[in-house]
Amino acid sequence: MSLKDCRVVLVRPSFPGNVGATARVMRNFGYGQLTLVAPKADLNDREARRLSTHGEEILDQARVVDSLAEAIADCVVVAGTSARTGKLIRGQFGPPEAIMPHLATALSRVPVALVFGPETNGLTNEEVTCCHHLITIPADPAYPALNLAQAVTICLYLLRRECEQTQDKVAIARPASFADQERMFEHLRGALEEIHFLYGPKADALMHSLRHVIGRARPTDMEVGVLFGLARQIHWYAAHHRETAGPLAPEEF
């Protein structure tokens, strides 16, 4: 899945400009699904069109439904934005940085939704209970209320950044396949036998220990390639220095 599979849900938006600005920022950050719950704003209003620059297609394809439950029916993870805390929250509550990792991880497998309440009074208690996580955006206590489109911008940017970082981590951490690792261990064992590092009755036990140490590190394709190179170099060295290679004494293991 991609960010286009993350649904942006605006509940009862009142001002056309906010809807238009939301469509624009969705276009900026690569989101594709906009759903409006019982909107009071007219999507064809001039202000909505003016502020949706390059996001007109998202605005045109926006889905309109009657309830939040309908908007998120097929979503597995839902995060809403609210300034409230308390017992109504059945999941985690916190700033965007604390919640976005949950959405980014889920988005690789299942549909997720970001829900934003009305400009005037936010999500109702019933709507809050539909959310697995609740996001609050820290602001100056003297005036903590953010404009709807500004809140959308902050959340969509931070989720995009988290998704990019998650993908980078997965790409870096993904281990090599079992088959590639087995081929590497086979070459490495042959090389170590040539220099008599693996020798005698303890050879199998020592190789088992090496496999355990290397396997525990979950080597990536690049790291397996390095070990292949090491085995090749050992083979080359053994072929050109056979007169100096000899068995190690058992106490040297």
C-alpha positions, 0 to 999 in steps of 0.5 A: 500500500502507499499514501494513496491508500490512507483515507483523509476524512473531514467530518462536517466541514463548514468552510469550503476553503478548508476543504479546498486547501485539504485537497491541495495539501493531499496533492502536495504529499501524495494522498489520494482518498478524501472522504467528507462526512455530512459536509456543510461546505459546498465543494463547488464553491469558488473558494474551495476551487481556488484553494485546491490548486492542483488538487482539483481531481481529489476534490472532484473524486471526494466521497460523501457519506452520512456518518463517520462509521460509514467513512471508515468501515473498511479501515483497520487503523483509525486516528482522529484529531482532538484536543480532548483526553480522557476515558473515551479514548480506547487507544493511544493519545499523544502528539502526531510524532507518537501516533504516526509510527502506528499508522505508518506500520499499519499502512504497509498492510491495511487501510488506515484513516486520519479523521478531522472534526468540524472547525467549530467543535471537533469530533463528538464523543461517539465519533471519538470512540470510533478512533483507535488513536487520538492525535493532539497537536501541541500549541501555545495554551493562549490560543491552541485552536488550529485551522482545520487545513493547518492541522491536516497539513501537519498530520499529512506531512508527519505521516509521509515523513514517518512512512519514508523513514519506515521504508528506509528502515525496512530496506536496510534491515531486510535480511537476505533470503534463506537460500542465499544465506545457505549458499554463503555458508556453504562457500564460507565453510569450504574456504575455512576448511581449506585454511584448516580453521575448520578441522577435525572433530570440532569442525561441525560444532565450530561451523554451527557456532559461526552460523549462529553468530552470523544468522543472529545478525540477520545479514542483508543481501549486501552483508551476505555479498561481503561474506561471499567475497571473504570466502572467495579471497580465502580460497584464493589465498589458500590456493597460493599459500598451501605450503603455509597452511596447517591445522590449528591445535584443538586448544586454539579454537 
